[in-house]
Amino acid sequence: MSHCLNPDCSKPLNPDDAKFCLACGTKLLLKDRYRALKPLGRGGYSRTFEAVDQHRLNHPCVIKLFLLPPEQDQKATELFNQEAVRLYELGKHDQIPELYAHFEQDSRLYLVQEFIDGQTLLDELEDRGEAGSSPYQGEQIRGILADLLSVLQFIHDKGVIHRDIKPANIMRRHSDGKLILIDFGVAKLATGTCLVAQGTLIGTLGYAPTEQLQSGKAYCASDLYALGATIAHLLTGMPPFNLFNPLEGCLAWREHLPLGAKVDPQLGEILDKLLKNLVKERYQSALEVLEDLNSAPIDHSPPQALDVPLESERGIDYTKLRDLLAVGKWKEADEETRQKMLEVMAQQERGYLDNEDIEKFPCKDLQTINELWRYFSRDRFGFSVQKRIWMDQGGKPGVYDSNVYEKFGDKVGWRVNDNWKLYSQLNFSLNDPPGHLPLGLSIGWGTGAIELIGVEGAVEVDRLLSLVEACQL
């Protein structure tokens, strides 16, 4: 059967050999070659049909019809054509449907794309529920993330942001199980109810982040938020808007995991970072997420008790620091480290250490603090870890080099996109880059009140790392 593409047709079904709709007279062949067979889906301003290309021996394809409000016709057509050019480029990726054609006919816009024989993750999730299966588990989620992140990196590298990632727009291809990213938002981009200079208000409530829904602005990190919301849906079986905790202002996905379901801490922290409300606090690229995902899972089990004397040349008690590190309270441990170092040099009232204090800081105390950090982080954090990274960037004892310091800041995660972070922006997590902690003494030099890492205290941090080398740590 042939299906009429006129959205107002009362009897759209027609015989295979019909050239015109028997009910409304609409021409059934688009461009004298594409024939719609049956509807696949519909949105507010779009219709999707399974179809065949009669110029290619009835090769399967998909027709997307866009219905444009008259007041948006000119602007919408411009955006439609711009997006079609992008889709031609993106179609070269195996996990993006290839765009065969785009054109206007009878005052309507059409796309013709590759037909994907598969099932959306939304349908897949619903089928699992009907079969009594639990939502997706950790290893399945890792596979889904790895599959989709490579596609996102590809489209972002080409300057394209999807803007509507959700389970309904991700298909699993039956032939090889690969995930295919569909619906690149042309319909919404061309027909959104609010076309503004900085972008078009598109996206799906619950999946789209705040900046996209409120202002129409979208970034690579906006797609990554939507990916995180999608993963939260797959883990819990609940749509993201049902996971939102208004008191916390975030998706409380852990509270809605099925009974007995477990998510390993590394994967959980990756998901938390994807779902940060502020754009600058999220991952900034799909590649960053892939790097964390592919890194060896971090052992979060507490190490055995440290059977080493907490030595101090000045009689300082490091018991509290040890106890905080033992339970993974990294932020509190960082603050305690700062206080103990001030106490060592009797500078609690002044609130900072100057160059002379650093040069005279006893190696025995520095070693104790360093060993505590190294031990409880399993050699991820500590002054000696920072020293190694600093020297790898070209750092030399007693020599301050701003370029080296900036490279060091990039490596340990104190800088992102050439901007130094605020202390309040840090995650204080074992998933932070090696050498990320401790850092409390890298802020507040001179006044004790500066919160911007790296702007103040750069020379002093270099001096501290020079001391670490001198103490042979």
Secondary structure, DSSP 4 states (H G I P E B T S, - for coil): -EE---TT-S--EE-TT-SB-TTT--BSEETTTEEEEEEEEE-SSEEEEEEEEGGGTSEEEEEEEE---GGGHHHHHHHHHHHHHHHHHHTTSTTSPPEEEEEEETTEEEEEEE---EEEHHHHHHHHHHTT--S--HHHHHHHHHHHHHHHHHHHHTT------SGGGEEEETTT--EEE---SHHHHHH-S-EETTEE----TTTS-HHHHHH----HHHHHHHHHHHHHHHHHSS-GGGTEETTTTEE-GGGGSPTT----HHHHHHHHHHT-SSGGGS-SSHHHHHHHHHSPPP--SPPPP--S----TT----HHHHHHHHTT-HHHHHHHHHHHHHHHTT-TTT-S--HHHHHT--HHHHHHHHHHHHHHTTSSSSHHHHHHHHHHTT-BTTB--HHHHHHHHHHHTSEETTEEPBGGG----TTSPTT----GGGS-TTTS---BBTTBSHHHHHHHHHHHHHTT-
